[in-house]
C-alpha cells in the first residue's frame, strides 16, 4: 500500500507523504483532551466510531515549485517508534533523495515534526535544505520548568545543532514564490501553518493545529501537548473562520491519508471537517 498521495494545487504538483509504515490506532485518552469523558463518548457514539482505535497518521507535504523541492515537516527520523521514521524511504519511492530538498519548513519543534532533520549521528538528513520556522518558535529555546519538558525538549535538542541552516520568518513571510507562513500559535509558541497558492487554488498545511475532526467541532478541546491552552482555541477559530469562508483545502498532519479536507460552517454556527476523496 502506497504511503503517499499525489495531488495538485493549481500548477504545483504536491504529495502528502506519510512518515509512518501504517496508520497507528490510538485511544482518545492518550491526548488527555480538555473534555469530559461522557462528552467524548457521546461524540464518537454519534458517529459510530471507536474512541479506542483512532487511526493516527503522520503526514508531511512535498511540493515541486519549478526546479525546487519544498518539504513541510521532517518526520520523526531516529526518534521514530518503529512504525514512524519512514519519510526518507517514502520519498525515495517517489524518486526524491534527501539532497534534492531545497527548503524544509517545520511547523513546530516537536519530535515527530523536526526529529527527521538529523540522523542518528547528528548529521543533517537534508544537506542542501534551509530549515524554515516561524520566528515565534525561537521562544521555545527559553522555556524551562515548570513547563513540561516534553513540550520544549525538541527545540533545545535540535535548533542549536541545525545552526546556520535555520531561517526564521515572520507571520506571512514568503518561503518561496507562492508559499507563505500562516502563524497559528498555541500548540507551541511559534506553531505555524504553510499556505500554498497557484492559479487561484490554495492549500493550507495546518500541522498540529488540530489532531482530529472533533477539535474542529470543538476548538476548545485542547490536548496535553498544547503548550498555550488559552491561545490554541483562538488560533483554531481564526483559521477555521478564514478557511471556511475562503473554501481553502486543508491538510492536517495527523488525519488518515489522503488527509485533504475542508473546514465547513455548520448551521449552528460551529465548524466541521469535510474530508476530500
C-alpha positions as CSV (number, residue, x, y, z in Angstrom):
1,X,0.0,0.0,0.0
2,X,1.4,3.4,-1.0
3,X,2.2,5.7,1.8
4,X,1.8,8.9,-0.3
5,X,-1.0,10.6,-2.3
6,X,-0.4,12.9,-5.3
7,X,-2.5,16.0,-5.9
8,X,-2.2,19.4,-7.5
9,X,-2.5,22.9,-6.1
10,X,-3.0,24.9,-9.3
11,X,0.2,24.3,-11.3
12,X,2.1,22.9,-8.2
13,X,2.5,19.1,-8.1
14,X,2.1,18.0,-4.4
15,X,2.3,14.8,-2.4
16,X,1.0,14.0,1.0
17,X,3.7,11.7,2.3
18,X,3.4,9.6,5.5
19,X,6.3,9.3,7.9
20,X,4.7,6.0,9.1
21,X,4.7,2.5,7.8
22,X,0.9,2.3,8.6
23,X,-1.7,4.3,10.4
24,X,-1.4,3.7,14.1
25,X,-4.6,3.1,16.3
26,X,-4.6,5.1,19.4
27,X,-7.1,5.8,22.3
28,X,-8.5,9.3,22.6
29,X,-7.4,9.3,26.2
30,X,-3.8,9.4,25.0
31,X,-4.4,13.1,24.1
32,X,-5.8,13.9,27.5
33,X,-8.3,16.3,26.0
34,X,-10.0,19.0,28.0
35,X,-13.4,17.4,27.5
36,X,-15.5,15.4,29.9
37,X,-15.4,11.6,29.3
38,X,-19.1,11.5,28.6
39,X,-18.8,14.2,26.0
40,X,-16.1,12.3,24.2
41,X,-18.0,9.1,24.4
42,X,-21.2,10.8,23.0
43,X,-19.2,12.4,20.2
44,X,-17.8,9.0,19.0
45,X,-21.0,7.1,19.6
46,X,-23.0,9.6,17.4
47,X,-20.7,8.8,14.5
48,X,-20.4,5.0,15.1
49,X,-16.6,5.3,15.7
50,X,-14.4,3.7,18.3
51,X,-12.6,6.2,20.6
52,X,-10.2,3.4,21.5
53,X,-9.0,2.9,17.9
54,X,-8.5,6.3,16.2
55,X,-6.3,5.9,13.1
56,X,-3.4,8.3,13.7
57,X,-1.2,9.4,10.7
58,X,2.0,11.4,10.4
59,X,1.7,13.4,7.2
60,X,4.4,15.5,5.6
61,X,3.9,17.7,2.4
62,X,6.2,17.5,-0.6
63,X,5.8,20.1,-3.4
64,X,7.7,20.8,-6.6
65,X,7.9,24.5,-7.5
66,X,9.8,24.8,-10.8
67,X,13.1,23.1,-10.2
68,X,12.8,23.4,-6.4
69,X,11.5,20.8,-4.0
70,X,9.8,22.0,-0.8
71,X,9.2,19.7,2.1
72,X,7.0,20.5,5.0
73,X,7.8,18.5,8.1
74,X,10.8,16.2,8.6
75,X,9.1,13.4,10.3
76,X,10.5,11.6,13.4
77,X,13.7,10.3,11.9
78,X,15.7,8.3,14.5
79,X,13.2,9.4,17.2
80,X,10.6,7.2,15.4
81,X,8.8,4.5,17.3
82,X,9.4,1.6,14.9
83,X,6.4,2.5,12.8
84,X,7.3,6.1,12.3
85,X,10.6,7.5,10.9
86,X,9.9,6.2,7.3
87,X,9.7,9.6,5.5
88,X,13.1,9.3,3.7
89,X,12.2,5.8,2.5
90,X,8.9,7.0,1.2
91,X,10.5,10.0,-0.6
92,X,12.9,7.6,-2.3
93,X,9.9,5.6,-3.6
94,X,8.9,8.9,-5.3
95,X,12.4,9.2,-6.7
96,X,13.3,12.0,-4.4
97,X,16.6,11.7,-2.5
98,X,17.2,13.9,0.6
99,X,19.8,16.1,-1.2
100,X,17.1,17.3,-3.7
101,X,15.2,19.1,-1.0
102,X,15.9,22.8,-1.2
103,X,13.6,24.1,1.5
104,X,12.3,22.4,4.6
105,X,9.6,24.1,6.7
106,X,9.0,22.7,10.2
107,X,5.6,23.8,11.6
108,X,6.8,23.4,15.2
109,X,9.5,21.8,17.3
110,X,8.0,18.5,18.4
111,X,10.0,15.3,17.7
112,X,7.5,13.9,15.2
113,X,8.0,17.1,13.1
114,X,11.6,18.0,13.5
115,X,13.2,14.7,14.5
116,X,14.0,13.8,10.9
117,X,16.2,16.8,10.3
118,X,19.2,15.0,11.8
119,X,20.3,11.4,11.6
120,X,21.4,9.2,14.5
121,X,24.9,10.7,14.3
122,X,23.6,14.2,14.4
123,X,24.3,15.0,10.8
124,X,21.8,16.8,8.5
125,X,19.4,14.5,6.7
126,X,18.6,17.1,4.1
127,X,22.1,18.6,3.5
128,X,21.1,21.2,0.9
129,X,18.0,22.5,2.6
130,X,17.4,25.6,4.6
131,X,15.2,24.9,7.6
132,X,12.4,27.5,7.9
133,X,10.4,28.1,11.1
134,X,8.1,30.9,12.2
135,X,10.1,33.4,14.3
136,X,8.0,32.8,17.4
137,X,9.4,29.3,17.7
138,X,12.7,30.7,18.9
139,X,11.0,31.3,22.3
140,X,10.8,27.5,22.8
141,X,14.5,27.7,23.4
142,X,14.0,29.8,26.5
143,X,11.4,27.6,28.2
144,X,12.2,25.9,31.5
145,X,10.3,24.1,34.3
146,X,7.5,24.2,35.4
147,X,6.6,23.7,31.8
148,X,6.5,20.0,30.9
149,X,9.9,19.2,29.4
150,X,8.4,17.2,26.5
151,X,6.8,20.4,25.3
152,X,10.1,22.2,24.6
153,X,12.7,19.4,24.7
154,X,12.9,19.0,20.9
155,X,13.6,22.7,20.3
156,X,16.5,22.7,22.7
157,X,17.8,19.4,21.3
158,X,17.6,20.3,17.5
159,X,17.7,24.0,16.8
160,X,21.2,24.7,18.1
161,X,22.5,21.7,16.2
162,X,20.9,22.8,12.9
163,X,22.8,26.1,13.3
164,X,23.0,28.4,10.3
165,X,20.7,26.2,8.3
166,X,17.8,27.6,10.3
167,X,15.9,30.6,8.9
168,X,13.1,32.3,11.0
169,X,10.4,34.2,9.1
170,X,7.6,36.4,10.3
171,X,3.9,35.7,10.0
172,X,3.1,35.9,6.3
173,X,6.7,35.6,5.4
174,X,7.4,34.3,1.9
175,X,9.2,30.9,1.9
176,X,9.2,30.6,-1.9
177,X,7.1,32.3,-4.5
178,X,3.6,31.1,-3.8
179,X,4.4,29.8,-0.4
180,X,3.9,31.7,2.9
181,X,3.8,31.0,6.6
182,X,0.5,31.5,8.4
183,X,1.1,31.7,12.1
184,X,-1.3,29.8,14.3
185,X,0.4,29.7,17.7
186,X,-0.7,27.8,20.8
187,X,0.3,24.2,20.2
188,X,3.8,25.6,20.6
189,X,4.7,29.3,20.9
190,X,5.6,29.5,17.3
191,X,3.4,26.9,15.6
192,X,2.7,27.8,12.0
193,X,0.7,26.7,9.0
194,X,2.0,26.8,5.5
195,X,-0.1,28.3,2.7
196,X,0.5,27.4,-1.0
197,X,-1.2,29.4,-3.8
198,X,-1.3,28.7,-7.5
199,X,-3.7,29.6,-10.3
200,X,-6.4,30.6,-7.8
201,X,-6.1,27.5,-5.8
202,X,-4.9,27.3,-2.2
203,X,-3.8,24.7,0.2
204,X,-3.1,25.2,3.9
205,X,-1.0,22.7,5.7
206,X,-2.1,23.1,9.4
207,X,0.5,20.9,11.2
208,X,-0.9,20.2,14.7
209,X,-3.5,22.9,14.8
210,X,-6.0,20.1,15.2
211,X,-5.4,16.3,15.5
212,X,-8.9,15.1,14.7
213,X,-12.3,16.3,13.4
214,X,-13.5,16.6,17.0
215,X,-11.2,19.5,17.5
216,X,-12.7,21.2,14.5
217,X,-16.2,20.9,16.0
218,X,-14.9,21.7,19.5
219,X,-11.9,24.1,19.2
220,X,-11.7,24.4,22.9
221,X,-10.8,20.7,23.4
222,X,-7.1,21.1,23.9
223,X,-4.7,18.2,24.3
224,X,-1.9,17.7,26.8
225,X,0.5,18.7,24.1
226,X,-0.9,22.2,23.6
227,X,1.6,24.4,25.3
228,X,-0.5,27.6,25.4
229,X,-4.0,26.3,26.2
230,X,-5.6,29.8,26.2
231,X,-4.2,30.7,22.8
232,X,-4.7,27.5,20.9
233,X,-8.5,27.7,20.6
234,X,-8.3,31.3,19.4
235,X,-5.9,30.2,16.7
236,X,-8.2,27.3,15.7
237,X,-11.2,29.5,15.4
238,X,-9.3,32.2,13.4
239,X,-8.1,29.6,10.9
240,X,-11.4,27.8,10.7
241,X,-13.3,31.0,10.1
242,X,-10.9,32.0,7.3
243,X,-10.7,28.6,5.7
244,X,-14.4,28.0,5.7
245,X,-15.1,31.5,4.2
246,X,-12.5,31.1,1.5
247,X,-13.1,27.5,0.7
248,X,-9.4,26.6,1.2
249,X,-8.3,23.0,1.0
250,X,-6.7,21.9,4.3
251,X,-4.1,19.3,5.0
252,X,-3.5,18.4,8.7
253,X,-0.6,16.3,9.9
254,X,-2.4,13.5,11.8
255,X,-5.6,12.6,9.9
256,X,-5.5,9.4,7.8
257,X,-4.3,9.6,4.2
258,X,-5.2,11.2,1.8
259,X,-5.6,13.8,4.6
260,X,-7.1,16.5,2.5
261,X,-10.3,18.2,3.5
262,X,-12.2,21.4,4.1
263,X,-13.4,23.3,7.1
264,X,-17.2,24.0,6.7
265,X,-19.5,26.3,8.5
266,X,-22.4,24.3,10.2
267,X,-26.0,25.5,10.5
268,X,-25.5,26.0,14.3
269,X,-22.6,28.5,13.6
270,X,-19.9,26.0,14.5
271,X,-17.4,24.3,12.2
272,X,-17.0,20.8,10.8
273,X,-14.4,18.8,9.0
274,X,-15.3,17.5,5.5
275,X,-12.8,15.0,4.0
276,X,-12.0,15.2,0.3
277,X,-11.7,11.9,-1.5
